[in-house]
C-alpha cells in the first residue's frame, strides 16, 4: 500500500518501480516458494491507490500513469524471482555445497 501512496504522492514512476523492486525482492527472499504471488500482492495496490486517489481526493491521473501503474509488474517480477534465487544461493552456501 505504501508503494501505491508514493506513486500518487510523488508521481514518479521510476521511484515507484524501485520501491516495487525492493519490496518484491525482500518478500521473495523471505518466502521463496512461489515468487509470483508477491508480484500480484505488491503490484495490485498501485492501480487501486490510483483509483482511490481519483475517487476520494479527486486527483486525475493521466492515461500514461494508469498504464504505468500496471507496468510496475515488470520490475516486481525481476525482484521477486531474484530474491527467491538469492535465497536459494544463500542456503546452498550455508550448507557448503
WOJODA-V686298 format. One record per residue. N is the residue number from 0. RES is the residue in three letters. SS is DSSP state (hx for helix, st for strand, lp for the rest). PSI is psi in degrees with one decimal (* if undefined). Layout:
BEGIN
N,RES,SS,PSI ; N,RES,SS,PSI
END
This chain:
BEGIN
0,UNK,lp,-29.4 ; 1,UNK,hx,-37.1 ; 2,UNK,hx,-36.2 ; 3,UNK,hx,-39.4 ; 4,UNK,hx,-40.5 ; 5,UNK,hx,-37.4 ; 6,UNK,hx,-40.5 ; 7,UNK,hx,-43.5 ; 8,UNK,hx,-47.6 ; 9,UNK,hx,-33.3 ; 10,UNK,lp,42.2 ; 11,UNK,lp,111.4 ; 12,UNK,hx,-34.7 ; 13,UNK,hx,-39.3 ; 14,UNK,hx,-39.2 ; 15,UNK,hx,-41.6 ; 16,UNK,hx,-36.7 ; 17,UNK,hx,-41.2 ; 18,UNK,hx,-38.8 ; 19,UNK,hx,-42.6 ; 20,UNK,hx,-46.6 ; 21,UNK,hx,-43.1 ; 22,UNK,hx,-43.7 ; 23,UNK,hx,-34.6 ; 24,UNK,hx,-42.7 ; 25,UNK,hx,-46.1 ; 26,UNK,hx,-34.6 ; 27,UNK,hx,-32.1 ; 28,UNK,hx,-37.0 ; 29,UNK,hx,-43.0 ; 30,UNK,lp,87.1 ; 31,UNK,lp,3.3 ; 32,UNK,lp,-54.7 ; 33,UNK,lp,89.5 ; 34,UNK,lp,-24.0 ; 35,UNK,hx,-27.6 ; 36,UNK,hx,-29.5 ; 37,UNK,hx,-32.9 ; 38,UNK,hx,-44.5 ; 39,UNK,hx,-44.2 ; 40,UNK,hx,-46.7 ; 41,UNK,hx,-45.3 ; 42,UNK,hx,-24.5 ; 43,UNK,hx,-28.9 ; 44,UNK,hx,-15.9 ; 45,UNK,hx,-52.8 ; 46,UNK,hx,-32.0 ; 47,UNK,hx,-37.0 ; 48,UNK,hx,-33.3 ; 49,UNK,hx,-42.8 ; 50,UNK,hx,-41.1 ; 51,UNK,hx,-39.7 ; 52,UNK,hx,-34.5 ; 53,UNK,hx,-41.8 ; 54,UNK,hx,-37.9 ; 55,UNK,hx,-48.6 ; 56,UNK,hx,-5.0 ; 57,UNK,lp,36.2 ; 58,UNK,lp,121.3 ; 59,UNK,lp,106.4 ; 60,UNK,lp,150.4 ; 61,UNK,lp,169.6 ; 62,UNK,hx,-35.5 ; 63,UNK,hx,-36.3 ; 64,UNK,hx,-36.6 ; 65,UNK,hx,-46.0 ; 66,UNK,hx,-38.2 ; 67,UNK,hx,-31.9 ; 68,UNK,hx,-29.9 ; 69,UNK,hx,-28.2 ; 70,UNK,hx,-9.9 ; 71,UNK,lp,-5.9 ; 72,UNK,hx,-26.7 ; 73,UNK,hx,-51.2 ; 74,UNK,hx,-24.3 ; 75,UNK,hx,-40.1 ; 76,UNK,hx,-45.5 ; 77,UNK,hx,-40.7 ; 78,UNK,hx,-43.7 ; 79,UNK,hx,-45.7 ; 80,UNK,hx,-32.6 ; 81,UNK,hx,-40.8 ; 82,UNK,hx,-38.6 ; 83,UNK,hx,-42.0 ; 84,UNK,hx,-40.6 ; 85,UNK,hx,-39.6 ; 86,UNK,hx,-40.8 ; 87,UNK,hx,-39.9 ; 88,UNK,hx,-43.4 ; 89,UNK,hx,-40.1 ; 90,UNK,hx,-36.9 ; 91,UNK,hx,-36.5 ; 92,UNK,hx,-37.0 ; 93,UNK,hx,-33.5 ; 94,UNK,hx,-11.5 ; 95,UNK,lp,25.3 ; 96,UNK,lp,*
END
